[in-house]
Amino acid sequence: MPSLAATATTITIYVCLFLVVLAAVTLGYALLCWLYPFSPCRRCHGTGRHHRPCRHCDGTGRTIRPGRHALNYLRALHDKGTR
């Protein structure tokens, strides 16, 4: 029966590399959401107007990033649980 040790090692390296890249991307996005919680509104492209004042961003031209929504939710959940 042939040994598959070399194949298993190669797959393990790829899995580890994938996990490292995934962790780097996740931490990078979390840092981006922490430093810059707002992004330009997708509907009005950051102008604050979409024929009229934009209803999506209330005319500010900026909306909260989805990752920041998640961070705010986790912080509120933590605060609620520690009181």
C-alpha positions as a Python dict, from the first residue, in 0.01 Angstrom:
ca = {
    (1, 'M'): (0, 0, 0),
    (2, 'P'): (151, 339, -101),
    (3, 'S'): (222, 604, 160),
    (4, 'L'): (16, 924, 137),
    (5, 'A'): (224, 1125, 382),
    (6, 'A'): (348, 1374, 122),
    (7, 'T'): (-5, 1438, -3),
    (8, 'A'): (-137, 1491, 347),
    (9, 'T'): (144, 1734, 422),
    (10, 'T'): (71, 1939, 110),
    (11, 'I'): (-299, 1956, 194),
    (12, 'T'): (-217, 2055, 550),
    (13, 'I'): (3, 2340, 426),
    (14, 'Y'): (-276, 2467, 201),
    (15, 'V'): (-530, 2449, 481),
    (16, 'C'): (-298, 2635, 718),
    (17, 'L'): (-224, 2897, 453),
    (18, 'F'): (-597, 2941, 387),
    (19, 'L'): (-667, 2984, 760),
    (20, 'V'): (-388, 3241, 796),
    (21, 'V'): (-516, 3441, 498),
    (22, 'L'): (-874, 3418, 628),
    (23, 'A'): (-764, 3541, 971),
    (24, 'A'): (-567, 3829, 817),
    (25, 'V'): (-862, 3940, 604),
    (26, 'T'): (-1103, 3915, 897),
    (27, 'L'): (-876, 4110, 1132),
    (28, 'G'): (-809, 4368, 860),
    (29, 'Y'): (-1181, 4425, 806),
    (30, 'A'): (-1242, 4445, 1182),
    (31, 'L'): (-968, 4708, 1208),
    (32, 'L'): (-1117, 4898, 914),
    (33, 'C'): (-1460, 4895, 1082),
    (34, 'W'): (-1309, 5015, 1408),
    (35, 'L'): (-1107, 5300, 1254),
    (36, 'Y'): (-1353, 5402, 981),
    (37, 'P'): (-1706, 5302, 1086),
    (38, 'F'): (-1875, 5492, 803),
    (39, 'S'): (-1863, 5430, 430),
    (40, 'P'): (-2008, 5633, 142),
    (41, 'C'): (-2376, 5569, 82),
    (42, 'R'): (-2426, 5324, -204),
    (43, 'R'): (-2751, 5481, -319),
    (44, 'C'): (-2638, 5844, -354),
    (45, 'H'): (-2262, 5767, -389),
    (46, 'G'): (-2179, 5989, -92),
    (47, 'T'): (-2343, 6305, -226),
    (48, 'G'): (-2637, 6302, 18),
    (49, 'R'): (-2883, 6350, -266),
    (50, 'H'): (-3066, 6100, -484),
    (51, 'H'): (-3302, 6332, -678),
    (52, 'R'): (-3398, 6461, -332),
    (53, 'P'): (-3220, 6425, 0),
    (54, 'C'): (-3127, 6057, 17),
    (55, 'R'): (-3353, 5855, 247),
    (56, 'H'): (-3101, 5576, 281),
    (57, 'C'): (-2840, 5793, 456),
    (58, 'D'): (-3070, 6078, 570),
    (59, 'G'): (-2879, 6319, 345),
    (60, 'T'): (-2541, 6271, 514),
    (61, 'G'): (-2383, 6071, 232),
    (62, 'R'): (-2246, 5815, 480),
    (63, 'T'): (-2377, 5487, 619),
    (64, 'I'): (-2249, 5251, 887),
    (65, 'R'): (-2050, 4955, 758),
    (66, 'P'): (-2207, 4609, 809),
    (67, 'G'): (-1906, 4502, 1017),
    (68, 'R'): (-1954, 4801, 1245),
    (69, 'H'): (-2319, 4700, 1294),
    (70, 'A'): (-2192, 4361, 1411),
    (71, 'L'): (-1936, 4520, 1646),
    (72, 'N'): (-2203, 4749, 1793),
    (73, 'Y'): (-2435, 4451, 1843),
    (74, 'L'): (-2165, 4247, 2018),
    (75, 'R'): (-2076, 4542, 2241),
    (76, 'A'): (-2441, 4593, 2338),
    (77, 'L'): (-2478, 4221, 2403),
    (78, 'H'): (-2171, 4227, 2626),
    (79, 'D'): (-2288, 4537, 2814),
    (80, 'K'): (-2632, 4385, 2863),
    (81, 'G'): (-2483, 4064, 3001),
    (82, 'T'): (-2244, 4228, 3247),
    (83, 'R'): (-2502, 4445, 3423),
}
